[in-house]
Structures are given as structure tokens and as C-alpha cells.
Amino acid sequence: MSERRLDQAALAMVQDAVADESVRARFAAKVVRVPGSDCLWWTGAISGRGHGRFWLADTHVIIAHRYAFGLTHGADALEAARVLGHRCDNPLCQRVGPGHVVISSTLLNRREWAQRRHVLGTPLTDPRGPKHRARALRDLARQDPAAVAADLERLRRLHGEQLPIW
């Protein structure tokens, strides 16, 4: 959610990583599909807020969905996209596009979070919290993506479904 601009060295590193087939393959190896989910799930390192972390080089890391955005739209578009939001409310999601990871702003991102944080059956109301939820689901996705679907269904049954108010 940070609105930092990339310095020229960081931008060049992202451009190189987006163009490098071996880096792209390493990223793709950490993304899985979960049955019944439109999200593309991250199985690599996790930040304290539950977002994926992807190492571009031994000393440089990027939030995984920012790298996914760069892969989809190019590193220059990533530089212009200062804030990316998860419309699916799943911080592990790497799917770039409507309903998932999109260009946002700090104000819009926070406003959407405030509107949806009490909607039952969504990732934002998971009692484990974002960090523990992300780690638990990431670990399940590594072993068996169908287990993630079962856990999500368990939470839906536990909390029920609530329609959005807008």
C-alpha cells in the first residue's frame, strides 16, 4: 500500500527482472490455482501483513503482486502505479485485473477496506488475522491447493455469507 516511487536503480532492477525468463519462471513456480477460486495464490515468502514477497536478487525484494503487475503491464506501468489494491481482499492473490489486483490509491484502498472489513465470510473477517491467515493458506497451497478450497469453505460455513451493503 506504500506510495513510494522507485529510484532509477530499483526501476532498472525491476525492468531486468520482468524481462529475465529465469526470474519469470521462478515467480510462476510460486503461484498456484486453487479449485473454486479466481485468485492466483502465492506460495512463497510472506510479509508481516500477509502479502507475498519475491526476491528479485540476493539483496532486493518486491511485494509479489507488484511484480505480477509489472509482468502484466511492464515495469514502467508499475512505476506509475504507486498503489495497488486487492479487490478480492486476498493479499496472497497474484491475479492482475478487474476484481483482483488493480491500480488504486491510499485513500480508496483504505475506504474499501473500511467498507468490507465486517462483511462476514471474507478474508478480512478471518479470525486468524491477515498474517496468520496468509501463512496458513500459503502452507496449505504448497501441499494441496484443494485443501485451501476446503478451508475457505469451512470459513464460509462458520461465518455464513453476507451480501455487501453497496
Secondary structure, DSSP 8 states (H G I E B T S, - for coil): -------HHHHHHHHHHHH-HHHHHHHHTTEEE-TT--SEEE-SEE-TTS-EEEEEETTEEEEHHHHHHHHHH-HHHHHH--EEEETT--TTB--BSTTSEEEE-HHHHHHHHHHHTT-TTSGGG-TTHHHHHHHHHHHHHHH-HHHHHHHHHHHHHHH-------
